[in-house]
Amino acid sequence: MAVLSAQALPLGGLQPTYASAASGGDQAPVGDKLFLHVRNGGGSSITVTVATPGTVGGLDVADSQQTVPASGAAFVPLTATFRDPMTGRAAISYSGTTTVTVAVLRLP
């Protein structure tokens, strides 16, 4: 599991650095204005899952899932809802990682 760092997106723009999605999942910081950008270079769609560690009334809150189409991209918000109390970060998993790259971006 890789730990991703947030890249600040300045008003003048950014050419972000992407990392290969880890087959065992990734961890990322959470907070206001943080997003995970997922690029899928493969020929099939994938599903990105962000674990939601919280409960409401003793019931688990469903994890967040985003489908990324083949040769497509998606943005996934990384709000404090996804903060794991043990690590302080979001736990992210992917249904496939071949040709999938990710970057965590912090909006200004």
C-alpha positions as CSV (number, residue, x, y, z in Angstrom):
1,M,0.0,0.0,0.0
2,A,1.5,3.3,-1.1
3,V,1.0,6.6,0.8
4,L,0.1,9.4,-1.7
5,S,1.0,13.0,-1.0
6,A,-1.2,16.0,-2.0
7,Q,0.0,18.3,-4.7
8,A,-1.1,21.9,-4.4
9,L,-2.8,23.3,-7.4
10,P,-1.8,26.9,-7.7
11,L,-3.9,29.5,-9.5
12,G,-1.4,29.4,-12.4
13,G,-2.0,25.7,-13.0
14,L,-0.1,22.5,-12.4
15,Q,1.3,19.6,-14.4
16,P,0.7,17.0,-11.7
17,T,2.9,14.0,-11.0
18,Y,1.0,10.7,-11.2
19,A,1.8,7.4,-9.5
20,S,0.8,3.9,-10.5
21,A,-2.2,2.7,-8.5
22,A,-0.9,0.1,-6.0
23,S,-2.5,-3.3,-6.4
24,G,-2.8,-3.5,-2.6
25,G,-4.5,-0.1,-2.5
26,D,-3.3,3.4,-1.6
27,Q,-3.6,5.8,1.3
28,A,-4.2,9.5,0.9
29,P,-4.6,12.6,3.0
30,V,-8.1,13.9,3.6
31,G,-9.6,17.3,4.0
32,D,-11.3,20.2,2.4
33,K,-10.4,20.8,-1.2
34,L,-8.6,17.5,-1.6
35,F,-9.4,15.2,-4.6
36,L,-8.1,12.0,-6.0
37,H,-7.6,12.1,-9.8
38,V,-7.7,8.7,-11.4
39,R,-6.7,8.0,-15.0
40,N,-7.6,4.6,-16.5
41,G,-5.5,3.8,-19.5
42,G,-6.9,0.3,-19.9
43,G,-9.6,-1.1,-22.2
44,S,-12.1,-1.9,-19.4
45,S,-13.7,0.2,-16.7
46,I,-12.5,0.0,-13.1
47,T,-14.0,0.8,-9.8
48,V,-12.3,3.0,-7.2
49,T,-13.5,2.4,-3.7
50,V,-12.7,4.8,-0.8
51,A,-13.4,3.2,2.6
52,T,-15.8,5.0,4.9
53,P,-14.8,4.0,8.4
54,G,-17.7,5.7,10.2
55,T,-21.0,4.4,11.6
56,V,-24.4,6.1,12.1
57,G,-26.6,4.6,14.8
58,G,-24.3,1.6,15.0
59,L,-24.7,0.9,11.3
60,D,-21.8,1.0,8.9
61,V,-21.7,3.8,6.3
62,A,-21.4,2.5,2.8
63,D,-18.0,2.9,1.1
64,S,-17.8,5.4,-1.7
65,Q,-17.4,3.9,-5.2
66,Q,-16.6,5.6,-8.5
67,T,-16.5,3.8,-11.9
68,V,-13.8,5.0,-14.2
69,P,-14.5,4.2,-17.8
70,A,-12.0,2.6,-20.1
71,S,-9.5,5.2,-21.3
72,G,-11.2,7.7,-19.0
73,A,-10.6,9.6,-15.8
74,A,-12.5,10.6,-12.7
75,F,-12.2,12.9,-9.7
76,V,-13.0,11.5,-6.2
77,P,-13.4,13.9,-3.3
78,L,-11.3,13.0,-0.2
79,T,-13.3,14.6,2.5
80,A,-12.8,14.1,6.2
81,T,-15.6,11.5,6.0
82,F,-13.0,9.0,4.8
83,R,-10.5,9.6,7.5
84,D,-9.4,6.3,9.1
85,P,-8.9,7.0,12.8
86,M,-5.8,4.7,12.9
87,T,-3.9,6.3,10.1
88,G,-5.5,9.7,9.6
89,R,-5.7,9.0,5.9
90,A,-8.2,7.6,3.4
91,A,-7.9,3.9,2.4
92,I,-8.4,3.5,-1.4
93,S,-8.7,0.3,-3.4
94,Y,-9.0,-0.4,-7.1
95,S,-10.7,-3.2,-9.0
96,G,-7.8,-3.1,-11.4
97,T,-4.5,-1.4,-11.5
98,T,-2.9,-2.1,-14.9
99,T,-2.4,1.2,-16.6
100,V,-4.1,3.1,-13.8
101,T,-2.4,6.2,-12.5
102,V,-3.4,8.5,-9.6
103,A,-2.6,11.9,-8.1
104,V,-4.0,13.7,-5.0
105,L,-4.7,17.4,-5.8
106,R,-5.4,20.2,-3.3
107,L,-7.4,23.0,-4.8
108,P,-6.5,26.6,-3.9
